[in-house]
Amino acid sequence: MKDNNLYSDDKVHFAELEINIFQVIQNLKAVKDKIGNKTKLMFVTKAWAYGFGSSTLIKLLEKEALIDYLAVANVDEGAEIRVAGINLPILVLNPTLAGFKKIVDHKLEAEIYSVDLLKDFISYLELEQADISEKIPIHLKFNTGMNRLGCDLVDIPKILAVLKSQEVLEIRSIMTHLSSASISKEDDFTVAQFSVFDKIKKELKGLISSNTMIQVLNSAGTLRFTEHKMDMVRIGIAAYGGINIEESQAIIKPAATFKSKIIQTRRVKAGESISYSRSGQVNADSNIACIALGYGDGFSRNLGNGNWEIEINGKLYPTIGNVCMDITMVNLGNDEAVAGDEAIVFGGTKSLFDYAQAQETIPYESLTSINHRVKRTYIKN
């Protein structure tokens, strides 16, 4: 075990996601340097903290005092974090009627993205939670062009009418979400979203108090449109080092290494085949390394048959044959390696961005696709 190891789960499976807590902290500090001390930072930890392991990661970060809020996708994610003993405020981005009880029981905060959801939550609180001693915080989400979840500008009269007739809720924040903040050619659209949001704020002026936060920026928005930082920003992919835009390159760095180990090597003769369906063929006598890694770990089948290179002893070797559920083979040629040698998928010579590009996807999907059976190790160096 490394001297700088902070925590490692008890899995013995060789496939491992090594998470550099120091780099996560540095990424968050870089964001804080941009937004200043008056703007709060919401740390987005949905999808098991983008594969980094939410509760463990948050506990390791709490003492740094960089995070003011947490955000999760659903109520179950929020409840898991709360049960782990974390006391930071937690915003649930996609609440549903079925999760209202958990929201109250675990002191979570709901994003309200429709008039119907608002009415349903009020009805639940008035009918099922008669002993509420203080108002329940909510966050009003508005659609400004993403056309996903969110109330619309035309819904505001209904929202105002509903909120004036109840006494169980308080507005903790008013928010929207940018669709294309990372894409410079879409800047006109992003600016138009800011304009729509400004209209929404004016219409909601009567609801906004000194305790109501205004939030609009995601990771890319924070890095590229810092002048719109308002009261709080939501930072997800930037904290994990998975954003690759011009404004991020000098200050945000990847914070994870995906790796495993060789568990067997074999010598095969020219013309022999490797893996299912005889999908891999060698034209010359070759050494083949079998790595404890497969699509069951989140290593895509699309990366087999030479579509990815894995780093072993400082050199890159192509995959050969179909990726199996638990094993991936690479062709060492005439080079030699032994069982136990480290095999780096990304985070060494190959980056997370290379890895995502090879899969024709984005770092978000590449990280969140790494299966829970993969060992998480947290280091600080």
C-alpha positions as a Markdown table, in Angstrom:
| # | Residue | x | y | z |
|---|---|---|---|---|
| 1 | Met | 0.0 | 0.0 | 0.0 |
| 2 | Lys | 1.3 | 3.5 | -0.9 |
| 3 | Asp | 2.4 | 5.8 | 1.9 |
| 4 | Asn | 0.0 | 8.5 | 0.7 |
| 5 | Asn | -3.0 | 6.1 | 0.7 |
| 6 | Leu | -5.9 | 7.8 | 2.5 |
| 7 | Tyr | -8.5 | 5.1 | 2.2 |
| 8 | Ser | -9.1 | 2.0 | 0.1 |
| 9 | Asp | -12.2 | -0.2 | 0.1 |
| 10 | Asp | -11.8 | -3.8 | 1.0 |
| 11 | Lys | -12.2 | -5.2 | -2.5 |
| 12 | Val | -9.3 | -7.4 | -3.7 |
| 13 | His | -10.3 | -7.3 | -7.3 |
| 14 | Phe | -7.3 | -6.0 | -9.3 |
| 15 | Ala | -9.4 | -3.5 | -11.3 |
| 16 | Glu | -9.0 | -0.2 | -9.5 |
| 17 | Leu | -9.9 | 3.4 | -9.8 |
| 18 | Glu | -7.2 | 5.4 | -8.0 |
| 19 | Ile | -8.6 | 8.8 | -7.0 |
| 20 | Asn | -6.2 | 11.6 | -6.2 |
| 21 | Ile | -7.9 | 13.7 | -3.5 |
| 22 | Phe | -5.2 | 16.3 | -3.7 |
| 23 | Gln | -6.1 | 17.0 | -7.3 |
| 24 | Val | -9.8 | 17.1 | -6.6 |
| 25 | Ile | -9.0 | 19.7 | -3.9 |
| 26 | Gln | -6.9 | 21.7 | -6.3 |
| 27 | Asn | -9.6 | 21.7 | -8.9 |
| 28 | Leu | -12.1 | 22.9 | -6.3 |
| 29 | Lys | -9.7 | 25.6 | -5.1 |
| 30 | Ala | -9.2 | 26.7 | -8.7 |
| 31 | Val | -13.0 | 27.2 | -9.0 |
| 32 | Lys | -13.1 | 29.1 | -5.6 |
| 33 | Asp | -10.3 | 31.4 | -6.8 |
| 34 | Lys | -12.5 | 32.3 | -9.8 |
| 35 | Ile | -15.8 | 32.8 | -7.9 |
| 36 | Gly | -14.5 | 34.4 | -4.7 |
| 37 | Asn | -15.6 | 33.9 | -1.1 |
| 38 | Lys | -19.0 | 35.5 | -1.5 |
| 39 | Thr | -20.3 | 32.9 | -4.0 |
| 40 | Lys | -21.2 | 29.5 | -2.6 |
| 41 | Leu | -20.0 | 26.2 | -4.2 |
| 42 | Met | -22.4 | 23.3 | -4.8 |
| 43 | Phe | -20.6 | 20.1 | -5.3 |
| 44 | Val | -22.5 | 17.8 | -7.7 |
| 45 | Thr | -22.1 | 14.2 | -6.5 |
| 46 | Lys | -24.8 | 12.4 | -8.5 |
| 47 | Ala | -24.1 | 9.0 | -10.0 |
| 48 | Trp | -21.9 | 8.0 | -7.0 |
| 49 | Ala | -19.9 | 11.2 | -7.4 |
| 50 | Tyr | -19.3 | 10.5 | -11.1 |
| 51 | Gly | -17.9 | 7.1 | -10.2 |
| 52 | Phe | -15.5 | 8.5 | -7.5 |
| 53 | Gly | -17.6 | 7.1 | -4.6 |
| 54 | Ser | -19.8 | 9.8 | -3.1 |
| 55 | Ser | -19.8 | 9.3 | 0.7 |
| 56 | Thr | -16.1 | 8.5 | 1.0 |
| 57 | Leu | -15.1 | 11.3 | -1.3 |
| 58 | Ile | -17.2 | 13.9 | 0.5 |
| 59 | Lys | -15.9 | 12.8 | 3.9 |
| 60 | Leu | -12.4 | 13.3 | 2.7 |
| 61 | Leu | -13.2 | 16.7 | 1.3 |
| 62 | Glu | -15.3 | 18.0 | 4.2 |
| 63 | Lys | -12.4 | 19.3 | 6.3 |
| 64 | Glu | -11.2 | 21.4 | 3.4 |
| 65 | Ala | -14.2 | 23.7 | 3.9 |
| 66 | Leu | -14.5 | 24.3 | 0.1 |
| 67 | Ile | -18.1 | 22.9 | -0.3 |
| 68 | Asp | -21.3 | 24.7 | 0.8 |
| 69 | Tyr | -23.9 | 22.4 | -0.8 |
| 70 | Leu | -24.2 | 19.0 | -2.3 |
| 71 | Ala | -26.3 | 17.9 | -5.3 |
| 72 | Val | -27.5 | 14.4 | -6.2 |
| 73 | Ala | -29.8 | 13.1 | -8.9 |
| 74 | Asn | -32.4 | 11.3 | -6.9 |
| 75 | Val | -33.6 | 10.8 | -3.3 |
| 76 | Asp | -31.9 | 7.5 | -2.8 |
| 77 | Glu | -28.5 | 9.0 | -3.5 |
| 78 | Gly | -29.2 | 11.8 | -1.0 |
| 79 | Ala | -30.4 | 9.4 | 1.7 |
| 80 | Glu | -27.3 | 7.3 | 1.3 |
| 81 | Ile | -25.1 | 10.3 | 1.8 |
| 82 | Arg | -27.1 | 11.5 | 4.8 |
| 83 | Val | -27.0 | 8.1 | 6.4 |
| 84 | Ala | -23.2 | 8.1 | 6.0 |
| 85 | Gly | -23.1 | 11.0 | 8.5 |
| 86 | Ile | -22.7 | 13.9 | 6.2 |
| 87 | Asn | -24.5 | 17.1 | 7.3 |
| 88 | Leu | -24.1 | 19.4 | 4.4 |
| 89 | Pro | -27.3 | 20.6 | 2.7 |
| 90 | Ile | -28.2 | 18.2 | -0.1 |
| 91 | Leu | -30.2 | 19.2 | -3.2 |
| 92 | Val | -32.1 | 16.5 | -5.0 |
| 93 | Leu | -32.2 | 17.4 | -8.7 |
| 94 | Asn | -34.8 | 14.9 | -9.9 |
| 95 | Pro | -37.3 | 14.3 | -7.0 |
| 96 | Thr | -40.5 | 12.4 | -7.6 |
| 97 | Leu | -43.7 | 12.0 | -5.6 |
| 98 | Ala | -42.5 | 8.6 | -4.4 |
| 99 | Gly | -39.5 | 10.2 | -2.7 |
| 100 | Phe | -41.2 | 12.9 | -0.7 |
| 101 | Lys | -41.1 | 11.0 | 2.6 |
| 102 | Lys | -37.3 | 10.4 | 2.2 |
| 103 | Ile | -36.8 | 14.0 | 1.4 |
| 104 | Val | -38.4 | 15.0 | 4.7 |
| 105 | Asp | -37.0 | 12.2 | 6.8 |
| 106 | His | -33.4 | 12.8 | 5.7 |
| 107 | Lys | -33.6 | 16.6 | 5.6 |
| 108 | Leu | -33.0 | 16.8 | 1.8 |
| 109 | Glu | -34.0 | 19.7 | -0.4 |
| 110 | Ala | -36.1 | 19.2 | -3.5 |
| 111 | Glu | -35.6 | 20.9 | -6.8 |
| 112 | Ile | -39.1 | 21.7 | -8.0 |
| 113 | Tyr | -39.3 | 21.6 | -11.8 |
| 114 | Ser | -43.1 | 21.8 | -12.5 |
| 115 | Val | -46.2 | 23.3 | -11.1 |
| 116 | Asp | -47.7 | 19.9 | -10.6 |
| 117 | Leu | -44.7 | 18.7 | -8.6 |
| 118 | Leu | -45.0 | 21.9 | -6.5 |
| 119 | Lys | -48.7 | 21.2 | -5.8 |
| 120 | Asp | -48.0 | 17.6 | -5.0 |
| 121 | Phe | -45.2 | 18.4 | -2.5 |
| 122 | Ile | -47.3 | 21.0 | -0.7 |
| 123 | Ser | -50.2 | 18.5 | -0.5 |
| 124 | Tyr | -47.9 | 15.8 | 0.9 |
| 125 | Leu | -46.5 | 18.1 | 3.5 |
| 126 | Glu | -50.0 | 19.4 | 4.6 |
| 127 | Leu | -51.6 | 16.0 | 4.7 |
| 128 | Glu | -48.7 | 13.7 | 5.8 |
| 129 | Gln | -46.4 | 15.9 | 7.8 |
| 130 | Ala | -48.7 | 17.8 | 10.1 |
| 131 | Asp | -46.0 | 18.0 | 12.8 |
| 132 | Ile | -43.6 | 20.1 | 10.7 |
| 133 | Ser | -42.0 | 22.7 | 13.0 |
| 134 | Glu | -40.2 | 24.8 | 10.4 |
| 135 | Lys | -40.6 | 25.5 | 6.7 |
| 136 | Ile | -39.2 | 23.0 | 4.2 |
| 137 | Pro | -36.7 | 24.5 | 1.7 |
| 138 | Ile | -37.2 | 24.0 | -2.0 |
| 139 | His | -35.3 | 25.1 | -5.1 |
| 140 | Leu | -37.3 | 26.4 | -8.1 |
| 141 | Lys | -35.9 | 25.2 | -11.4 |
| 142 | Phe | -36.7 | 27.1 | -14.6 |
| 143 | Asn | -36.2 | 26.1 | -18.2 |
| 144 | Thr | -34.4 | 28.7 | -20.2 |
| 145 | Gly | -33.6 | 26.7 | -23.3 |
| 146 | Met | -32.3 | 23.3 | -22.2 |
| 147 | Asn | -35.9 | 22.0 | -22.7 |
| 148 | Arg | -35.4 | 19.3 | -20.1 |
| 149 | Leu | -36.7 | 19.7 | -16.6 |
| 150 | Gly | -37.9 | 23.0 | -15.4 |
| 151 | Cys | -40.9 | 25.4 | -15.1 |
| 152 | Asp | -41.4 | 27.9 | -17.9 |
| 153 | Leu | -41.7 | 31.6 | -17.8 |
| 154 | Val | -45.5 | 31.3 | -18.5 |
| 155 | Asp | -45.9 | 29.1 | -15.4 |
| 156 | Ile | -44.9 | 31.9 | -13.0 |
| 157 | Pro | -48.4 | 33.3 | -12.4 |
| 158 | Lys | -49.5 | 29.8 | -11.3 |
| 159 | Ile | -46.4 | 29.3 | -9.2 |
| 160 | Leu | -47.0 | 32.6 | -7.4 |
| 161 | Ala | -50.6 | 31.7 | -6.8 |
| 162 | Val | -49.7 | 28.3 | -5.4 |
| 163 | Leu | -46.9 | 29.6 | -3.1 |
| 164 | Lys | -49.1 | 32.5 | -1.7 |
| 165 | Ser | -51.7 | 30.0 | -0.5 |
| 166 | Gln | -49.3 | 27.8 | 1.5 |
| 167 | Glu | -47.2 | 28.1 | 4.6 |
| 168 | Val | -45.0 | 25.0 | 4.5 |
| 169 | Leu | -42.3 | 25.9 | 2.0 |
| 170 | Glu | -39.6 | 28.5 | 1.7 |
| 171 | Ile | -37.7 | 29.2 | -1.5 |
| 172 | Arg | -34.0 | 28.4 | -0.9 |
| 173 | Ser | -32.9 | 29.1 | -4.5 |
| 174 | Ile | -34.0 | 29.9 | -8.0 |
| 175 | Met | -32.1 | 28.2 | -10.7 |
| 176 | Thr | -31.7 | 27.2 | -14.3 |
| 177 | His | -29.3 | 25.0 | -16.3 |
| 178 | Leu | -27.2 | 25.9 | -19.3 |
| 179 | Ser | -27.2 | 23.5 | -22.2 |
| 180 | Ser | -24.1 | 24.6 | -24.1 |
| 181 | Ala | -21.8 | 26.6 | -21.9 |
| 182 | Ser | -18.7 | 24.6 | -23.0 |
| 183 | Ile | -19.2 | 25.3 | -26.7 |
| 184 | Ser | -17.9 | 28.7 | -27.8 |
| 185 | Lys | -19.9 | 28.6 | -31.1 |
| 186 | Glu | -23.1 | 28.4 | -29.0 |
| 187 | Asp | -22.3 | 31.4 | -26.8 |
| 188 | Asp | -25.1 | 33.4 | -28.4 |
| 189 | Phe | -27.5 | 30.8 | -27.2 |
| 190 | Thr | -26.0 | 30.8 | -23.7 |
| 191 | Val | -26.3 | 34.6 | -23.5 |
| 192 | Ala | -29.9 | 34.2 | -24.6 |
| 193 | Gln | -30.4 | 31.8 | -21.7 |
| 194 | Phe | -29.1 | 34.4 | -19.3 |
| 195 | Ser | -31.5 | 36.9 | -20.7 |
| 196 | Val | -34.5 | 34.6 | -20.2 |
| 197 | Phe | -33.4 | 33.9 | -16.7 |
| 198 | Asp | -33.2 | 37.6 | -16.0 |
| 199 | Lys | -36.8 | 37.9 | -17.0 |
| 200 | Ile | -37.7 | 35.1 | -14.7 |
| 201 | Lys | -36.0 | 36.7 | -11.8 |
| 202 | Lys | -37.9 | 40.0 | -12.4 |
| 203 | Glu | -41.2 | 38.1 | -12.5 |
| 204 | Leu | -40.3 | 36.3 | -9.2 |
| 205 | Lys | -39.1 | 39.5 | -7.4 |
| 206 | Gly | -41.8 | 39.1 | -4.8 |
| 207 | Leu | -40.5 | 35.7 | -3.8 |
| 208 | Ile | -36.9 | 36.6 | -3.6 |
| 209 | Ser | -35.7 | 37.4 | -0.1 |
| 210 | Ser | -32.2 | 38.0 | 1.4 |
| 211 | Asn | -32.2 | 34.2 | 2.1 |
| 212 | Thr | -32.9 | 33.2 | -1.5 |
| 213 | Met | -29.9 | 32.2 | -3.6 |
| 214 | Ile | -29.8 | 32.7 | -7.4 |
| 215 | Gln | -27.8 | 30.0 | -9.2 |
| 216 | Val | -27.3 | 29.4 | -12.9 |
| 217 | Leu | -23.7 | 28.3 | -13.7 |
| 218 | Asn | -22.5 | 24.7 | -14.1 |
| 219 | Ser | -18.8 | 23.7 | -14.4 |
| 220 | Ala | -18.3 | 25.1 | -17.9 |
| 221 | Gly | -20.4 | 28.1 | -17.2 |
| 222 | Thr | -18.3 | 28.9 | -14.1 |
| 223 | Leu | -15.1 | 28.7 | -16.1 |
| 224 | Arg | -16.3 | 30.7 | -19.1 |
| 225 | Phe | -19.0 | 33.0 | -17.8 |
| 226 | Thr | -17.8 | 33.8 | -14.3 |
| 227 | Glu | -19.4 | 37.2 | -14.4 |
| 228 | His | -22.8 | 35.4 | -13.9 |
| 229 | Lys | -21.6 | 33.5 | -10.8 |
| 230 | Met | -24.4 | 35.1 | -8.7 |
| 231 | Asp | -25.0 | 33.4 | -5.2 |
| 232 | Met | -23.9 | 29.9 | -5.9 |
| 233 | Val | -22.4 | 27.7 | -8.7 |
| 234 | Arg | -22.8 | 24.0 | -9.3 |
| 235 | Ile | -19.5 | 22.2 | -9.9 |
| 236 | Gly | -19.5 | 18.6 | -11.1 |
| 237 | Ile | -17.2 | 17.5 | -13.9 |
| 238 | Ala | -14.6 | 20.2 | -13.2 |
| 239 | Ala | -14.0 | 18.9 | -9.7 |
| 240 | Tyr | -13.3 | 15.4 | -11.1 |
| 241 | Gly | -11.0 | 16.8 | -13.8 |
| 242 | Gly | -13.1 | 15.7 | -16.7 |
| 243 | Ile | -13.6 | 19.0 | -18.4 |
| 244 | Asn | -11.4 | 19.9 | -21.4 |
| 245 | Ile | -12.1 | 23.4 | -22.6 |
| 246 | Glu | -9.6 | 26.2 | -23.2 |
| 247 | Glu | -10.5 | 28.0 | -19.9 |
| 248 | Ser | -9.9 | 24.8 | -17.9 |
| 249 | Gln | -6.6 | 23.5 | -19.3 |
| 250 | Ala | -4.2 | 25.5 | -17.1 |
| 251 | Ile | -6.1 | 25.1 | -13.8 |
| 252 | Ile | -8.2 | 21.9 | -13.9 |
| 253 | Lys | -6.5 | 18.5 | -14.1 |
| 254 | Pro | -7.8 | 14.9 | -14.2 |
| 255 | Ala | -8.0 | 13.3 | -10.8 |
| 256 | Ala | -8.3 | 9.6 | -11.4 |
| 257 | Thr | -6.3 | 6.6 | -12.8 |
| 258 | Phe | -8.1 | 3.5 | -14.0 |
| 259 | Lys | -5.9 | 0.4 | -13.8 |
| 260 | Ser | -5.6 | -3.3 | -13.2 |
| 261 | Lys | -3.0 | -6.0 | -13.2 |
| 262 | Ile | -1.9 | -8.8 | -15.5 |
| 263 | Ile | -3.0 | -12.2 | -14.1 |
| 264 | Gln | -1.5 | -14.5 | -16.8 |
| 265 | Thr | 0.7 | -14.3 | -19.9 |
| 266 | Arg | 1.1 | -16.8 | -22.7 |
| 267 | Arg | 3.1 | -17.3 | -25.8 |
| 268 | Val | 1.0 | -17.9 | -29.0 |
| 269 | Lys | 2.2 | -18.9 | -32.4 |
| 270 | Ala | 1.6 | -17.1 | -35.7 |
| 271 | Gly | -1.9 | -17.8 | -37.0 |
| 272 | Glu | -3.4 | -18.6 | -33.6 |
| 273 | Ser | -6.5 | -16.8 | -32.4 |
| 274 | Ile | -7.4 | -15.0 | -29.2 |
| 275 | Ser | -10.7 | -14.5 | -27.4 |
| 276 | Tyr | -14.3 | -15.3 | -28.2 |
| 277 | Ser | -15.2 | -15.9 | -31.9 |
| 278 | Arg | -11.5 | -16.2 | -32.6 |
| 279 | Ser | -11.7 | -12.4 | -32.9 |
| 280 | Gly | -8.0 | -11.7 | -32.4 |
| 281 | Gln | -5.4 | -13.1 | -34.8 |
| 282 | Val | -1.6 | -12.9 | -34.6 |
| 283 | Asn | 0.6 | -12.8 | -37.7 |
| 284 | Ala | 3.8 | -13.6 | -35.7 |
| 285 | Asp | 4.7 | -15.5 | -32.6 |
| 286 | Ser | 3.6 | -13.2 | -29.7 |
| 287 | Asn | 3.3 | -12.8 | -26.0 |
| 288 | Ile | -0.3 | -12.2 | -24.8 |
| 289 | Ala | -1.1 | -10.6 | -21.5 |
| 290 | Cys | -4.4 | -11.3 | -19.8 |
| 291 | Ile | -5.6 | -8.4 | -17.6 |
| 292 | Ala | -8.1 | -8.6 | -14.8 |
| 293 | Leu | -10.5 | -6.1 | -16.5 |
| 294 | Gly | -13.6 | -6.5 | -18.7 |
| 295 | Tyr | -16.9 | -5.0 | -19.7 |
| 296 | Gly | -18.2 | -6.1 | -16.3 |
| 297 | Asp | -15.9 | -3.4 | -14.9 |
| 298 | Gly | -17.0 | -0.8 | -17.3 |
| 299 | Phe | -14.2 | -1.3 | -19.9 |
| 300 | Ser | -16.2 | -1.2 | -23.1 |
| 301 | Arg | -16.2 | -4.1 | -25.6 |
| 302 | Asn | -15.7 | -1.4 | -28.3 |
| 303 | Leu | -12.2 | -1.0 | -27.0 |
| 304 | Gly | -11.2 | -4.5 | -28.0 |
| 305 | Asn | -9.5 | -5.6 | -31.2 |
| 306 | Gly | -6.9 | -2.9 | -31.2 |
| 307 | Asn | -9.2 | 0.0 | -30.5 |
| 308 | Trp | -7.3 | 0.9 | -27.3 |
| 309 | Glu | -3.8 | 0.6 | -25.9 |
| 310 | Ile | -3.0 | -0.3 | -22.3 |
| 311 | Glu | 0.1 | 0.9 | -20.6 |
| 312 | Ile | 2.4 | -1.8 | -19.1 |
| 313 | Asn | 5.8 | -1.1 | -17.8 |
| 314 | Gly | 5.8 | 2.3 | -19.4 |
| 315 | Lys | 4.9 | 1.2 | -22.9 |
| 316 | Leu | 1.5 | 1.0 | -24.7 |
| 317 | Tyr | 0.2 | -2.3 | -26.0 |
| 318 | Pro | -2.9 | -2.8 | -28.2 |
| 319 | Thr | -5.9 | -4.8 | -27.1 |
| 320 | Ile | -6.4 | -8.0 | -29.1 |
| 321 | Gly | -9.6 | -10.0 | -29.5 |
| 322 | Asn | -12.9 | -9.2 | -28.0 |
| 323 | Val | -13.0 | -7.7 | -24.5 |
| 324 | Cys | -14.6 | -10.3 | -22.2 |
| 325 | Met | -16.8 | -9.7 | -19.2 |
| 326 | Asp | -13.8 | -10.0 | -16.8 |
| 327 | Ile | -10.7 | -10.3 | -18.9 |
| 328 | Thr | -9.0 | -8.2 | -21.6 |
| 329 | Met | -6.0 | -9.3 | -23.6 |
| 330 | Val | -3.2 | -7.2 | -25.0 |
| 331 | Asn | -0.5 | -8.1 | -27.5 |
| 332 | Leu | 3.0 | -7.6 | -26.1 |
| 333 | Gly | 4.7 | -8.7 | -29.3 |
| 334 | Asn | 8.1 | -10.0 | -28.2 |
| 335 | Asp | 8.1 | -7.9 | -25.1 |
| 336 | Glu | 7.8 | -9.6 | -21.7 |
| 337 | Ala | 5.6 | -9.0 | -18.7 |
| 338 | Val | 4.6 | -11.1 | -15.7 |
| 339 | Ala | 1.5 | -11.7 | -13.6 |
| 340 | Gly | 1.2 | -8.9 | -11.2 |
| 341 | Asp | 2.5 | -6.2 | -13.5 |
| 342 | Glu | 0.4 | -3.0 | -13.5 |
| 343 | Ala | -1.8 | -2.2 | -16.5 |
| 344 | Ile | -2.9 | 1.4 | -16.8 |
| 345 | Val | -6.1 | 2.0 | -18.8 |
| 346 | Phe | -6.1 | 5.8 | -18.4 |
| 347 | Gly | -4.4 | 8.3 | -16.2 |
| 348 | Gly | -0.9 | 7.5 | -17.4 |
| 349 | Thr | 0.3 | 8.0 | -21.0 |
| 350 | Lys | -3.3 | 7.9 | -22.1 |
| 351 | Ser | -5.7 | 10.4 | -20.6 |
| 352 | Leu | -9.3 | 10.3 | -19.6 |
| 353 | Phe | -10.1 | 12.5 | -22.6 |
| 354 | Asp | -8.3 | 10.0 | -24.9 |
| 355 | Tyr | -10.3 | 7.2 | -23.3 |
| 356 | Ala | -13.6 | 8.9 | -23.8 |
| 357 | Gln | -12.8 | 9.9 | -27.4 |
| 358 | Ala | -11.9 | 6.3 | -28.2 |
| 359 | Gln | -15.4 | 5.3 | -27.1 |
| 360 | Glu | -17.0 | 8.2 | -29.0 |
| 361 | Thr | -18.4 | 9.6 | -25.8 |
| 362 | Ile | -17.7 | 12.1 | -23.1 |
| 363 | Pro | -15.7 | 11.8 | -19.8 |
| 364 | Tyr | -19.0 | 11.9 | -17.8 |
| 365 | Glu | -20.1 | 8.6 | -19.3 |
| 366 | Ser | -16.6 | 7.0 | -19.2 |
| 367 | Leu | -16.3 | 7.8 | -15.4 |
| 368 | Thr | -19.8 | 6.8 | -14.4 |
| 369 | Ser | -19.6 | 3.6 | -16.4 |
| 370 | Ile | -16.8 | 2.2 | -14.2 |
| 371 | Asn | -18.6 | -0.5 | -12.2 |
| 372 | His | -19.0 | -0.5 | -8.4 |
| 373 | Arg | -17.1 | -3.8 | -8.3 |
| 374 | Val | -14.0 | -1.9 | -9.3 |
| 375 | Lys | -11.9 | -1.1 | -6.2 |
| 376 | Arg | -11.7 | 2.6 | -5.2 |
| 377 | Thr | -8.5 | 3.8 | -3.7 |
| 378 | Tyr | -8.1 | 7.4 | -2.4 |
| 379 | Ile | -4.6 | 8.9 | -2.3 |
| 380 | Lys | -3.2 | 12.3 | -1.6 |
| 381 | Asn | 0.0 | 13.3 | -3.2 |
